């Protein structure tokens, strides 16, 4: 039967080639959609490594560029917040706060290996403010900043990229001779850009000069009135200061929206394209069956049952779809082989499997009704029309 189907497909190779081309394009679209879906989902379910609940981002403009004066102002803010019982933890940080639209990165070197990482300047109180848990070592303290070599805390992925899986990261010295830093601790994840961020390199360093903004963890029962009063009291600490407070949860939702909204639009557009391909495939199959009534009637007259007729036309459609899928797989498999886009091979593997199943389901769905119509044709009627 399979050989017979191949012969019939070859006899109508022009029309069948168009169907294969449609299947091929549909497969590539579905492969891209499934790859993006699986990649996004795998990132979403990973731990974030931080707790944004009841944490506020505070942007303070001291209206001065003098580092010494800014340091005095920061100490004034610290003393003020220490006397407010609703404030559980607080920490100054560089401007690239979690879920903000600001980022900073730099290269790190260790024994000839180089890797790029996000770079955040923070205080020792940064970890309890965001509920960061240590995987190895500890978070740095003010005592660690006294020496010539500055302390840093890095993520697990950063440790793997620099030191591999076998070496212990804690205690390693990274950087060039005139700018060395010592790893004192390792954390597991720190996905601070959005809920869909991949596991990336991140380094936390202690540097007083780059601290411009801050994070404040407040009690769960903190009210909007307390928030307004806190901003007002901080603003009154200095002359012409400006203070803006944003909730880290709201900032995360804003960042997430900038990612999932375009993805949703892409899914709708791709779904519409695949739906149109399905309609075209359905129309072609329906037209082909109407043109082959004589063949169907002859098969029925020779003893073919309805189920055999239905199975034959569905099988023919699946064979045509199989050629298109095979061509699509040839191109899709190049991505994991070339390690393109720095995406795990498992993502591409699942995407190819789901794309194949989607195409086969679409082919069976499109062939189901025309095949049933063909199976319902009576031999006498078909041969009489011929």
GIZI-V364710 format. One record per helix or strand of 2 or more residues. SS is the DSSP state (H for helix, E for strand). FROM is the first residue (numbers start at 0). TO is the last residue. If there is no record, write none. Layout:
# GIZI-V364710
{{SS & FROM & TO} {SS & FROM & TO}}
This chain:
# GIZI-V364710
{{H & 1 & 10} {H & 12 & 43} {E & 54 & 60} {H & 66 & 81} {E & 86 & 92} {E & 104 & 109} {E & 112 & 121} {H & 125 & 129} {E & 133 & 136} {H & 141 & 144} {E & 149 & 154} {H & 155 & 162} {E & 172 & 175} {E & 178 & 186} {E & 201 & 204} {H & 207 & 209} {E & 212 & 217} {H & 223 & 234} {E & 241 & 246} {H & 247 & 290} {H & 292 & 300} {H & 305 & 337} {H & 339 & 341} {H & 344 & 374} {H & 378 & 384}}
